[in-house]
């Protein structure tokens, strides 16, 4: 689980940078950080960005920046790229895997699985493997 945790750290850094860039772009578009509109827009866009980042990179490239840097990829049962649909399913269930904090549920499921799958992987029938 060490490399998977490392990938999460890298991906969270990527997402933080993207969030800062998003905030700057919203300010450049005229939204003031002191307004509720800015907070609502930023929250919604960050949520979309997070699911989009994980789903797009895993579905198209076989892994997020963190996974690819650490030599992992997400595959289907045949060992091929999991595709956008499976990537979206596994990432929607990331909400449960991340509970209650720090991916405790996901880590417990990976540890108890002979195929090293968290809930999202089990439902989407995907596997995180070394390249």
Secondary structure, DSSP 8 states (H G I E B T S, - for coil): -HHHHHHHHHHHHHHHHHHHHHHHHHHHTT--TTSHHHHHHHHHHHHHHHHHHHHHIIIIISS-HHHHHTTEEEE-TTSSB-HHHHHHHHHHTHHHHTTTTTTHHHHHHHHH-TT---HHHHHHT-EEEE-
